[in-house]
Amino acid sequence: MNPKYWRKSSYSNVNGNCVELTTTLDEIRDSKDPHGPTLAVDVSTFVRAVQHGRFDR
């Protein structure tokens, strides 16, 4: 089994206002709180939702 690592988005800014994704592509977390809760996701569904503006304010 491959170990799980976290990758920060290349869009992350100096303040760390971003998300991180596991290399196993099944969890995301707030990069400002690396020891906090994680969210289990289906990455392809999540990416499609972002592309379609489902999380825009």
HTML snippet that shows the backbone in 3Dmol.js (N, CA, C, O; Angstrom):
<script src="https://3Dmol.org/build/3Dmol-min.js"></script>
<div id="view" style="width:600px;height:400px;position:relative"></div>
<script>
const pdb = `
ATOM      1  N   MET A   1       0.839  -1.190   0.000  1.00  0.00           N
ATOM      2  CA  MET A   1       0.000   0.000   0.000  1.00  0.00           C
ATOM      3  C   MET A   1       0.882   1.250   0.000  1.00  0.00           C
ATOM      4  O   MET A   1       1.865   1.324   0.736  1.00  0.00           O
ATOM      5  N   ASN A   2       0.527   2.213  -0.817  1.00  0.00           N
ATOM      6  CA  ASN A   2       1.293   3.454  -0.901  1.00  0.00           C
ATOM      7  C   ASN A   2       1.011   4.342   0.306  1.00  0.00           C
ATOM      8  O   ASN A   2      -0.130   4.433   0.758  1.00  0.00           O
ATOM      9  N   PRO A   3       2.046   4.996   0.827  1.00  0.00           N
ATOM     10  CA  PRO A   3       1.809   5.941   1.940  1.00  0.00           C
ATOM     11  C   PRO A   3       1.035   7.147   1.440  1.00  0.00           C
ATOM     12  O   PRO A   3       1.094   7.502   0.263  1.00  0.00           O
ATOM     13  N   LYS A   4       0.314   7.765   2.351  1.00  0.00           N
ATOM     14  CA  LYS A   4      -0.490   8.938   2.013  1.00  0.00           C
ATOM     15  C   LYS A   4       0.305  10.199   2.332  1.00  0.00           C
ATOM     16  O   LYS A   4       0.784  10.377   3.452  1.00  0.00           O
ATOM     17  N   TYR A   5       0.440  11.076   1.332  1.00  0.00           N
ATOM     18  CA  TYR A   5       1.105  12.360   1.502  1.00  0.00           C
ATOM     19  C   TYR A   5       0.120  13.455   1.130  1.00  0.00           C
ATOM     20  O   TYR A   5      -0.840  13.222   0.396  1.00  0.00           O
ATOM     21  N   TRP A   6       0.367  14.636   1.639  1.00  0.00           N
ATOM     22  CA  TRP A   6      -0.487  15.786   1.340  1.00  0.00           C
ATOM     23  C   TRP A   6       0.236  16.708   0.374  1.00  0.00           C
ATOM     24  O   TRP A   6       1.437  16.943   0.507  1.00  0.00           O
ATOM     25  N   ARG A   7      -0.503  17.228  -0.602  1.00  0.00           N
ATOM     26  CA  ARG A   7       0.054  18.186  -1.572  1.00  0.00           C
ATOM     27  C   ARG A   7      -0.747  19.470  -1.493  1.00  0.00           C
ATOM     28  O   ARG A   7      -1.977  19.456  -1.545  1.00  0.00           O
ATOM     29  N   LYS A   8      -0.037  20.580  -1.367  1.00  0.00           N
ATOM     30  CA  LYS A   8      -0.685  21.889  -1.336  1.00  0.00           C
ATOM     31  C   LYS A   8      -0.914  22.357  -2.765  1.00  0.00           C
ATOM     32  O   LYS A   8      -0.097  22.108  -3.652  1.00  0.00           O
ATOM     33  N   SER A   9      -2.012  23.024  -2.971  1.00  0.00           N
ATOM     34  CA  SER A   9      -2.333  23.548  -4.292  1.00  0.00           C
ATOM     35  C   SER A   9      -1.269  24.528  -4.760  1.00  0.00           C
ATOM     36  O   SER A   9      -0.716  25.285  -3.962  1.00  0.00           O
ATOM     37  N   SER A  10      -0.987  24.511  -6.045  1.00  0.00           N
ATOM     38  CA  SER A  10      -0.032  25.466  -6.615  1.00  0.00           C
ATOM     39  C   SER A  10      -0.595  26.884  -6.597  1.00  0.00           C
ATOM     40  O   SER A  10       0.145  27.844  -6.813  1.00  0.00           O
ATOM     41  N   TYR A  11      -1.893  27.027  -6.340  1.00  0.00           N
ATOM     42  CA  TYR A  11      -2.527  28.339  -6.256  1.00  0.00           C
ATOM     43  C   TYR A  11      -2.469  28.921  -4.845  1.00  0.00           C
ATOM     44  O   TYR A  11      -2.978  30.017  -4.609  1.00  0.00           O
ATOM     45  N   SER A  12      -1.863  28.211  -3.918  1.00  0.00           N
ATOM     46  CA  SER A  12      -1.768  28.668  -2.537  1.00  0.00           C
ATOM     47  C   SER A  12      -0.991  29.972  -2.467  1.00  0.00           C
ATOM     48  O   SER A  12      -0.012  30.166  -3.188  1.00  0.00           O
ATOM     49  N   ASN A  13      -1.442  30.868  -1.585  1.00  0.00           N
ATOM     50  CA  ASN A  13      -0.725  32.131  -1.437  1.00  0.00           C
ATOM     51  C   ASN A  13       0.150  32.103  -0.185  1.00  0.00           C
ATOM     52  O   ASN A  13       0.201  31.089   0.510  1.00  0.00           O
ATOM     53  N   VAL A  14       0.831  33.195   0.102  1.00  0.00           N
ATOM     54  CA  VAL A  14       1.759  33.278   1.229  1.00  0.00           C
ATOM     55  C   VAL A  14       1.059  32.981   2.551  1.00  0.00           C
ATOM     56  O   VAL A  14       1.661  32.390   3.448  1.00  0.00           O
ATOM     57  N   ASN A  15      -0.202  33.382   2.680  1.00  0.00           N
ATOM     58  CA  ASN A  15      -0.949  33.149   3.914  1.00  0.00           C
ATOM     59  C   ASN A  15      -1.423  31.708   4.055  1.00  0.00           C
ATOM     60  O   ASN A  15      -1.951  31.336   5.103  1.00  0.00           O
ATOM     61  N   GLY A  16      -1.248  30.902   3.031  1.00  0.00           N
ATOM     62  CA  GLY A  16      -1.662  29.511   3.093  1.00  0.00           C
ATOM     63  C   GLY A  16      -3.144  29.307   2.912  1.00  0.00           C
ATOM     64  O   GLY A  16      -3.672  28.256   3.274  1.00  0.00           O
ATOM     65  N   ASN A  17      -3.837  30.303   2.353  1.00  0.00           N
ATOM     66  CA  ASN A  17      -5.278  30.180   2.154  1.00  0.00           C
ATOM     67  C   ASN A  17      -5.570  29.244   1.003  1.00  0.00           C
ATOM     68  O   ASN A  17      -5.765  29.668  -0.136  1.00  0.00           O
ATOM     69  N   CYS A  18      -5.595  27.966   1.321  1.00  0.00           N
ATOM     70  CA  CYS A  18      -5.748  26.997   0.255  1.00  0.00           C
ATOM     71  C   CYS A  18      -6.184  25.658   0.824  1.00  0.00           C
ATOM     72  O   CYS A  18      -6.400  25.515   2.027  1.00  0.00           O
ATOM     73  N   VAL A  19      -6.306  24.695  -0.054  1.00  0.00           N
ATOM     74  CA  VAL A  19      -6.595  23.331   0.365  1.00  0.00           C
ATOM     75  C   VAL A  19      -5.428  22.435  -0.006  1.00  0.00           C
ATOM     76  O   VAL A  19      -4.627  22.761  -0.882  1.00  0.00           O
ATOM     77  N   GLU A  20      -5.346  21.304   0.672  1.00  0.00           N
ATOM     78  CA  GLU A  20      -4.374  20.285   0.354  1.00  0.00           C
ATOM     79  C   GLU A  20      -5.127  19.009   0.017  1.00  0.00           C
ATOM     80  O   GLU A  20      -6.216  18.764   0.537  1.00  0.00           O
ATOM     81  N   LEU A  21      -4.548  18.209  -0.848  1.00  0.00           N
ATOM     82  CA  LEU A  21      -5.153  16.979  -1.327  1.00  0.00           C
ATOM     83  C   LEU A  21      -4.174  15.837  -1.096  1.00  0.00           C
ATOM     84  O   LEU A  21      -2.969  15.991  -1.295  1.00  0.00           O
ATOM     85  N   THR A  22      -4.699  14.691  -0.674  1.00  0.00           N
ATOM     86  CA  THR A  22      -3.822  13.537  -0.483  1.00  0.00           C
ATOM     87  C   THR A  22      -3.393  12.975  -1.831  1.00  0.00           C
ATOM     88  O   THR A  22      -4.085  13.121  -2.839  1.00  0.00           O
ATOM     89  N   THR A  23      -2.240  12.332  -1.817  1.00  0.00           N
ATOM     90  CA  THR A  23      -1.764  11.686  -3.034  1.00  0.00           C
ATOM     91  C   THR A  23      -2.656  10.507  -3.417  1.00  0.00           C
ATOM     92  O   THR A  23      -2.626  10.052  -4.560  1.00  0.00           O
ATOM     93  N   THR A  24      -3.442  10.015  -2.477  1.00  0.00           N
ATOM     94  CA  THR A  24      -4.385   8.932  -2.767  1.00  0.00           C
ATOM     95  C   THR A  24      -5.701   9.474  -3.321  1.00  0.00           C
ATOM     96  O   THR A  24      -6.600   8.704  -3.657  1.00  0.00           O
ATOM     97  N   LEU A  25      -5.812  10.799  -3.417  1.00  0.00           N
ATOM     98  CA  LEU A  25      -6.954  11.494  -4.025  1.00  0.00           C
ATOM     99  C   LEU A  25      -8.290  11.185  -3.365  1.00  0.00           C
ATOM    100  O   LEU A  25      -9.315  11.096  -4.042  1.00  0.00           O
ATOM    101  N   ASP A  26      -8.282  11.021  -2.035  1.00  0.00           N
ATOM    102  CA  ASP A  26      -9.534  10.718  -1.368  1.00  0.00           C
ATOM    103  C   ASP A  26      -9.858  11.617  -0.174  1.00  0.00           C
ATOM    104  O   ASP A  26     -10.903  11.455   0.456  1.00  0.00           O
ATOM    105  N   GLU A  27      -8.967  12.563   0.141  1.00  0.00           N
ATOM    106  CA  GLU A  27      -9.208  13.483   1.248  1.00  0.00           C
ATOM    107  C   GLU A  27      -8.674  14.872   0.917  1.00  0.00           C
ATOM    108  O   GLU A  27      -7.676  15.013   0.210  1.00  0.00           O
ATOM    109  N   ILE A  28      -9.347  15.890   1.433  1.00  0.00           N
ATOM    110  CA  ILE A  28      -8.854  17.257   1.351  1.00  0.00           C
ATOM    111  C   ILE A  28      -8.879  17.849   2.754  1.00  0.00           C
ATOM    112  O   ILE A  28      -9.597  17.370   3.632  1.00  0.00           O
ATOM    113  N   ARG A  29      -8.079  18.902   2.952  1.00  0.00           N
ATOM    114  CA  ARG A  29      -8.045  19.595   4.245  1.00  0.00           C
ATOM    115  C   ARG A  29      -7.655  21.042   4.022  1.00  0.00           C
ATOM    116  O   ARG A  29      -7.153  21.412   2.960  1.00  0.00           O
ATOM    117  N   ASP A  30      -7.890  21.849   5.030  1.00  0.00           N
ATOM    118  CA  ASP A  30      -7.508  23.252   5.023  1.00  0.00           C
ATOM    119  C   ASP A  30      -6.013  23.331   5.284  1.00  0.00           C
ATOM    120  O   ASP A  30      -5.540  22.814   6.296  1.00  0.00           O
ATOM    121  N   SER A  31      -5.268  23.961   4.406  1.00  0.00           N
ATOM    122  CA  SER A  31      -3.816  24.012   4.565  1.00  0.00           C
ATOM    123  C   SER A  31      -3.383  24.825   5.788  1.00  0.00           C
ATOM    124  O   SER A  31      -2.264  24.659   6.272  1.00  0.00           O
ATOM    125  N   LYS A  32      -4.254  25.699   6.288  1.00  0.00           N
ATOM    126  CA  LYS A  32      -3.920  26.483   7.485  1.00  0.00           C
ATOM    127  C   LYS A  32      -4.041  25.650   8.758  1.00  0.00           C
ATOM    128  O   LYS A  32      -3.530  26.045   9.806  1.00  0.00           O
ATOM    129  N   ASP A  33      -4.715  24.495   8.677  1.00  0.00           N
ATOM    130  CA  ASP A  33      -4.938  23.654   9.844  1.00  0.00           C
ATOM    131  C   ASP A  33      -4.598  22.196   9.506  1.00  0.00           C
ATOM    132  O   ASP A  33      -5.491  21.353   9.429  1.00  0.00           O
ATOM    133  N   PRO A  34      -3.310  21.903   9.304  1.00  0.00           N
ATOM    134  CA  PRO A  34      -2.927  20.564   8.847  1.00  0.00           C
ATOM    135  C   PRO A  34      -3.241  19.443   9.834  1.00  0.00           C
ATOM    136  O   PRO A  34      -3.286  18.278   9.441  1.00  0.00           O
ATOM    137  N   HIS A  35      -3.457  19.769  11.096  1.00  0.00           N
ATOM    138  CA  HIS A  35      -3.785  18.742  12.084  1.00  0.00           C
ATOM    139  C   HIS A  35      -5.284  18.710  12.377  1.00  0.00           C
ATOM    140  O   HIS A  35      -5.743  17.962  13.240  1.00  0.00           O
ATOM    141  N   GLY A  36      -6.031  19.522  11.655  1.00  0.00           N
ATOM    142  CA  GLY A  36      -7.474  19.590  11.849  1.00  0.00           C
ATOM    143  C   GLY A  36      -8.208  18.503  11.077  1.00  0.00           C
ATOM    144  O   GLY A  36      -7.601  17.538  10.612  1.00  0.00           O
ATOM    145  N   PRO A  37      -9.498  18.666  10.949  1.00  0.00           N
ATOM    146  CA  PRO A  37     -10.311  17.649  10.281  1.00  0.00           C
ATOM    147  C   PRO A  37     -10.031  17.567   8.784  1.00  0.00           C
ATOM    148  O   PRO A  37      -9.532  18.515   8.177  1.00  0.00           O
ATOM    149  N   THR A  38     -10.356  16.436   8.213  1.00  0.00           N
ATOM    150  CA  THR A  38     -10.235  16.237   6.773  1.00  0.00           C
ATOM    151  C   THR A  38     -11.616  15.907   6.218  1.00  0.00           C
ATOM    152  O   THR A  38     -12.525  15.531   6.958  1.00  0.00           O
ATOM    153  N   LEU A  39     -11.753  16.049   4.941  1.00  0.00           N
ATOM    154  CA  LEU A  39     -13.005  15.764   4.265  1.00  0.00           C
ATOM    155  C   LEU A  39     -12.763  14.668   3.240  1.00  0.00           C
ATOM    156  O   LEU A  39     -11.928  14.814   2.347  1.00  0.00           O
ATOM    157  N   ALA A  40     -13.497  13.568   3.373  1.00  0.00           N
ATOM    158  CA  ALA A  40     -13.399  12.482   2.390  1.00  0.00           C
ATOM    159  C   ALA A  40     -14.146  12.922   1.140  1.00  0.00           C
ATOM    160  O   ALA A  40     -15.283  13.387   1.223  1.00  0.00           O
ATOM    161  N   VAL A  41     -13.514  12.777  -0.012  1.00  0.00           N
ATOM    162  CA  VAL A  41     -14.113  13.254  -1.255  1.00  0.00           C
ATOM    163  C   VAL A  41     -13.900  12.272  -2.397  1.00  0.00           C
ATOM    164  O   VAL A  41     -12.972  11.463  -2.385  1.00  0.00           O
ATOM    165  N   ASP A  42     -14.773  12.363  -3.368  1.00  0.00           N
ATOM    166  CA  ASP A  42     -14.559  11.747  -4.675  1.00  0.00           C
ATOM    167  C   ASP A  42     -13.984  12.894  -5.500  1.00  0.00           C
ATOM    168  O   ASP A  42     -14.718  13.794  -5.909  1.00  0.00           O
ATOM    169  N   VAL A  43     -12.693  12.867  -5.743  1.00  0.00           N
ATOM    170  CA  VAL A  43     -11.993  14.005  -6.326  1.00  0.00           C
ATOM    171  C   VAL A  43     -12.563  14.420  -7.678  1.00  0.00           C
ATOM    172  O   VAL A  43     -12.724  15.615  -7.927  1.00  0.00           O
ATOM    173  N   SER A  44     -12.866  13.489  -8.540  1.00  0.00           N
ATOM    174  CA  SER A  44     -13.374  13.874  -9.860  1.00  0.00           C
ATOM    175  C   SER A  44     -14.709  14.604  -9.747  1.00  0.00           C
ATOM    176  O   SER A  44     -14.954  15.556 -10.488  1.00  0.00           O
ATOM    177  N   THR A  45     -15.568  14.175  -8.839  1.00  0.00           N
ATOM    178  CA  THR A  45     -16.846  14.857  -8.618  1.00  0.00           C
ATOM    179  C   THR A  45     -16.609  16.235  -8.014  1.00  0.00           C
ATOM    180  O   THR A  45     -17.265  17.202  -8.401  1.00  0.00           O
ATOM    181  N   PHE A  46     -15.676  16.332  -7.068  1.00  0.00           N
ATOM    182  CA  PHE A  46     -15.354  17.604  -6.431  1.00  0.00           C
ATOM    183  C   PHE A  46     -14.812  18.597  -7.453  1.00  0.00           C
ATOM    184  O   PHE A  46     -15.222  19.758  -7.465  1.00  0.00           O
ATOM    185  N   VAL A  47     -13.900  18.154  -8.305  1.00  0.00           N
ATOM    186  CA  VAL A  47     -13.319  19.038  -9.318  1.00  0.00           C
ATOM    187  C   VAL A  47     -14.397  19.530 -10.284  1.00  0.00           C
ATOM    188  O   VAL A  47     -14.415  20.710 -10.637  1.00  0.00           O
ATOM    189  N   ARG A  48     -15.281  18.656 -10.708  1.00  0.00           N
ATOM    190  CA  ARG A  48     -16.374  19.074 -11.602  1.00  0.00           C
ATOM    191  C   ARG A  48     -17.256  20.120 -10.926  1.00  0.00           C
ATOM    192  O   ARG A  48     -17.674  21.083 -11.569  1.00  0.00           O
ATOM    193  N   ALA A  49     -17.541  19.944  -9.640  1.00  0.00           N
ATOM    194  CA  ALA A  49     -18.365  20.909  -8.911  1.00  0.00           C
ATOM    195  C   ALA A  49     -17.675  22.271  -8.849  1.00  0.00           C
ATOM    196  O   ALA A  49     -18.324  23.302  -9.025  1.00  0.00           O
ATOM    197  N   VAL A  50     -16.378  22.281  -8.602  1.00  0.00           N
ATOM    198  CA  VAL A  50     -15.615  23.546  -8.580  1.00  0.00           C
ATOM    199  C   VAL A  50     -15.649  24.189  -9.959  1.00  0.00           C
ATOM    200  O   VAL A  50     -15.880  25.393 -10.077  1.00  0.00           O
ATOM    201  N   GLN A  51     -15.422  23.404 -10.994  1.00  0.00           N
ATOM    202  CA  GLN A  51     -15.419  23.954 -12.366  1.00  0.00           C
ATOM    203  C   GLN A  51     -16.765  24.535 -12.744  1.00  0.00           C
ATOM    204  O   GLN A  51     -16.828  25.484 -13.525  1.00  0.00           O
ATOM    205  N   HIS A  52     -17.833  23.993 -12.213  1.00  0.00           N
ATOM    206  CA  HIS A  52     -19.175  24.484 -12.532  1.00  0.00           C
ATOM    207  C   HIS A  52     -19.659  25.585 -11.572  1.00  0.00           C
ATOM    208  O   HIS A  52     -20.817  25.998 -11.624  1.00  0.00           O
ATOM    209  N   GLY A  53     -18.752  26.053 -10.693  1.00  0.00           N
ATOM    210  CA  GLY A  53     -19.081  27.182  -9.822  1.00  0.00           C
ATOM    211  C   GLY A  53     -19.940  26.846  -8.627  1.00  0.00           C
ATOM    212  O   GLY A  53     -20.554  27.743  -8.050  1.00  0.00           O
ATOM    213  N   ARG A  54     -20.007  25.587  -8.234  1.00  0.00           N
ATOM    214  CA  ARG A  54     -20.853  25.200  -7.121  1.00  0.00           C
ATOM    215  C   ARG A  54     -20.414  25.803  -5.794  1.00  0.00           C
ATOM    216  O   ARG A  54     -21.216  25.882  -4.863  1.00  0.00           O
ATOM    217  N   PHE A  55     -19.153  26.232  -5.686  1.00  0.00           N
ATOM    218  CA  PHE A  55     -18.645  26.784  -4.442  1.00  0.00           C
ATOM    219  C   PHE A  55     -18.380  28.283  -4.530  1.00  0.00           C
ATOM    220  O   PHE A  55     -17.837  28.868  -3.593  1.00  0.00           O
ATOM    221  N   ASP A  56     -18.751  28.902  -5.625  1.00  0.00           N
ATOM    222  CA  ASP A  56     -18.571  30.357  -5.766  1.00  0.00           C
ATOM    223  C   ASP A  56     -19.526  31.074  -4.818  1.00  0.00           C
ATOM    224  O   ASP A  56     -20.625  30.599  -4.532  1.00  0.00           O
ATOM    225  N   ARG A  57     -19.087  32.202  -4.353  1.00  0.00           N
ATOM    226  CA  ARG A  57     -19.953  32.988  -3.454  1.00  0.00           C
ATOM    227  C   ARG A  57     -20.564  34.118  -4.214  1.00  0.00           C
ATOM    228  O   ARG A  57     -21.326  34.902  -3.648  1.00  0.00           O
TER     229      ARG A  57
END
`;
const viewer = $3Dmol.createViewer("view");
viewer.addModel(pdb, "pdb");
viewer.setStyle({}, {cartoon: {color: "spectrum"}});
viewer.zoomTo();
viewer.render();
</script>
